[in-house]
């Protein structure tokens, strides 16, 4: 983070109050001067747990199918096959560059749509749903 950049503070709405999500958020709020005017830019927060689920899912598919050298490689393949790309012209040819799923690149609802599309493609291609990937099978 650049020196001029302020850290993000996450809050949850309860009634008409904004409550710090974690202790680190409360600590950052405490650093602000009492009575100080604060500008808040509202953006929909992303779920770190959902992102971890996605990466764990890809890891389990890679392990089960040996379909890619890593979850990151499978991730790029999924984006290419689901059309989650930006077309770029390179020397007269159109090249598909995979888009980012980073927190700053998409909202939670956009990530939900991407996750559904990605899971559908993985099911059609490898036959493993998210539920299947995490199902514990009795020995």
C-alpha positions in Angstrom: 0.0 0.0 0.0 1.4 3.4 -0.9 2.1 5.8 2.0 -0.6 8.2 0.9 -3.2 5.4 0.7 -5.4 4.8 3.8 -6.1 1.2 4.9 -9.6 -0.1 4.1 -12.0 -0.2 7.1 -14.8 -2.8 6.9 -18.1 -2.3 8.8 -21.4 -4.1 9.1 -24.7 -2.2 9.1 -26.8 -2.9 12.2 -29.9 -0.7 12.2 -28.7 2.8 11.4 -25.2 2.2 12.9 -22.0 1.0 11.1 -20.1 -1.5 13.4 -16.5 -2.4 12.8 -16.3 -5.9 11.3 -13.1 -7.0 13.0 -10.9 -5.7 15.8 -8.4 -4.3 13.3 -11.2 -2.2 11.8 -12.1 -0.9 15.3 -8.5 0.0 15.9 -8.3 1.9 12.7 -11.4 3.8 13.6 -10.0 4.6 17.0 -7.0 6.3 15.3 -9.4 8.9 13.8 -9.8 12.2 15.6 -13.0 12.6 17.5 -15.3 15.0 15.6 -13.3 14.5 12.4 -15.4 14.5 9.2 -14.9 11.2 7.4 -15.8 10.4 3.8 -17.2 6.9 3.3 -17.4 5.3 -0.2 -19.8 2.5 -0.1 -18.8 -0.7 -2.0 -20.2 -4.2 -1.6 -17.7 -6.3 0.3 -16.5 -9.6 -1.0 -16.5 -12.8 1.0 -13.0 -14.1 1.6 -14.5 -17.4 2.7 -16.2 -17.8 -0.7 -13.0 -17.0 -2.5 -11.1 -19.6 -0.3 -13.9 -22.1 -1.2 -13.3 -21.5 -4.9 -9.6 -22.0 -4.7 -9.9 -25.1 -2.5 -12.5 -26.5 -5.0 -10.0 -25.9 -7.9 -7.3 -27.6 -5.9 -9.4 -30.7 -5.2 -10.4 -30.9 -8.9 -6.7 -30.7 -9.9 -5.8 -33.4 -7.4 -8.7 -35.7 -8.4 -8.3 -35.3 -12.2 -4.7 -34.3 -12.7 -6.2 -31.9 -15.3 -3.8 -29.0 -14.7 -0.4 -28.5 -13.1 -2.0 -26.2 -10.4 -5.2 -24.6 -9.3 -4.0 -21.3 -10.8 -3.5 -23.0 -14.2 -7.0 -24.5 -14.0 -8.4 -21.1 -13.0 -7.0 -19.6 -16.2 -8.4 -22.4 -18.2 -11.9 -22.0 -16.6 -11.8 -18.2 -17.4 -10.9 -18.9 -21.0 -13.6 -21.5 -21.5 -16.3 -19.5 -19.8 -15.5 -16.4 -21.7 -14.3 -14.4 -18.7 -11.7 -12.7 -20.8 -10.8 -9.3 -22.3 -10.1 -9.4 -26.1 -6.9 -7.6 -26.9 -5.4 -6.9 -30.3 -1.8 -8.0 -30.7 -0.2 -7.5 -34.2 -3.5 -7.9 -35.9 -4.7 -10.9 -33.9 -7.2 -11.0 -31.2 -5.9 -12.6 -28.0 -8.1 -13.5 -25.1 -6.6 -12.3 -21.8 -8.3 -13.8 -18.7 -9.9 -11.2 -16.5 -9.2 -10.8 -12.8 -11.5 -12.0 -10.0 -9.8 -9.9 -7.4 -11.8 -8.1 -4.7 -11.2 -4.8 -6.5 -12.2 -6.1 -9.9 -15.7 -7.4 -9.2 -18.5 -7.2 -6.7 -19.8 -10.1 -4.6 -22.8 -10.6 -6.9 -20.5 -10.6 -10.0 -18.3 -13.2 -8.2 -21.3 -15.3 -7.4 -22.2 -15.3 -11.1 -18.7 -16.2 -12.1 -18.6 -19.0 -9.5 -21.8 -20.5 -10.8 -20.5 -20.3 -14.4 -17.1 -21.8 -13.4 -18.7 -24.6 -11.4 -21.1 -25.4 -14.3 -18.1 -25.7 -16.7 -16.1 -27.8 -14.3 -19.0 -30.2 -13.8 -19.5 -30.5 -17.6 -15.8 -31.0 -18.2 -14.7 -33.0 -15.2 -17.9 -34.1 -13.5 -17.1 -32.6 -10.1 -19.4 -30.1 -8.4 -18.4 -28.1 -5.4 -20.5 -30.4 -3.2 -18.8 -33.5 -4.7 -15.4 -32.0 -4.1 -16.0 -31.6 -0.4 -18.1 -34.7 0.2 -16.4 -36.9 2.7 -16.6 -40.5 1.6 -16.6 -43.3 4.1 -13.7 -45.7 3.6 
